Amino acid sequence: MDVEVEKACLVEGVLAGTRAAVVREAQAAAVEAGAEKGKADRVHAESYKVMKQVMAERLAGKPNLHVLDVGSMDVQKGKQPTYRMLMEPTWKYTGSDLASGPNVDIVQPGPYKLEFLDGCFDAVISGNCIEHVEYPARLIVEMVRVLKPGGLLIVGAPYMMREHRFPQDCWRFLPDGMLVLFRDAGLTEIQTWKNEIDCWGVGIKGA
C-alpha cells in the first residue's frame, strides 16, 4: 500500500472512531437526561400523592378553609398537577412564591417574608420548597406566623433526591430534622416521617 494512502486510511479510521465516540456520548447523555426527567416526574407525582392523602386525612370536609401554598410555582408548566387541584369547592387557595409565574397568586417580598397578617390561614402547605432555602427554620417560623391558632402546617421536602438547583439546592431532610424545625417554630401534635423520596412533617399551631 502506498504510504500516503496508508496515512489517509489511518486518519480516516481515527476520525471514524472519534465520531463514534461522540455519538456514544450523545446517546448516553440523552439516556441520562431522560432518566433524570423520569425521576423528577416521579418526585412531583409522589409529593402530590402524599399531600393529597394528608389533606384528606386532616382537612377533608371542613368548610371555608383558606389554604396558603408556599413555593407554589408550577415549574413543570402544567405537566404535573398542582396542589391547587386538591382544594374542595368551599376552600380558598393562595399560591405564594418568590417570582411571578404559573400557579403563583402572590409574590413574596423575600424568602423569609410572607405578605400576610398574623393568623390569616387555616392551613399552610409546602412541597419541594424548603430545600432551596438557605435558612429553612426562618421560613417555617414565618409559615407558622400566618397560621390561625389551631391551624395545620404540612411540609414535604426531599430525603433522597439528585441535586436540582432552582436557583439553588441547599438541603436534604430526615424526620428528626423536620421535627426540630417544627418544634422550634412552636408547633404541637407534630408527626414526621419519610418515604422512599421525601421527608414530611405535620403540626398544629397552639392557641
RAGIBEL-V669022 format. One record per backbone hydrogen bond with DSSP energy under -1.0 kcal/mol. CO is the residue of the C=O (numbers start at 1). NH is the residue of the N-H. If there is no record, write none. Layout:
CO;NH
CO;NH
This chain:
2;6
3;7
4;8
5;9
6;10
7;11
8;12
9;13
10;14
11;15
12;16
13;17
14;18
15;19
16;20
17;21
18;22
19;23
20;24
21;25
22;26
23;27
24;28
25;29
26;30
27;31
28;32
29;33
30;34
31;35
32;36
33;37
34;38
35;39
36;40
37;41
38;42
39;43
40;44
41;45
42;46
43;47
44;48
45;49
46;50
47;51
48;52
49;53
50;54
51;55
52;56
53;57
54;58
55;59
55;60
59;62
65;92
66;122
66;123
67;94
68;125
69;96
73;75
74;77
76;79
82;85
83;86
84;87
88;91
92;67
94;69
95;105
95;106
96;71
96;72
97;108
101;104
102;74
106;97
110;113
114;116
121;148
122;152
123;68
124;154
125;70
126;156
129;132
130;133
131;170
131;171
135;138
135;139
136;140
137;141
138;142
139;143
140;144
141;145
142;146
144;147
145;119
146;120
146;121
148;151
151;205
152;124
153;203
154;126
155;201
156;128
157;199
158;173
168;166
174;178
175;179
176;180
177;181
178;182
179;183
180;184
182;187
183;186
188;204
191;202
193;200
197;159
197;160
198;195
199;157
200;193
201;155
202;191
203;153
204;188
205;150
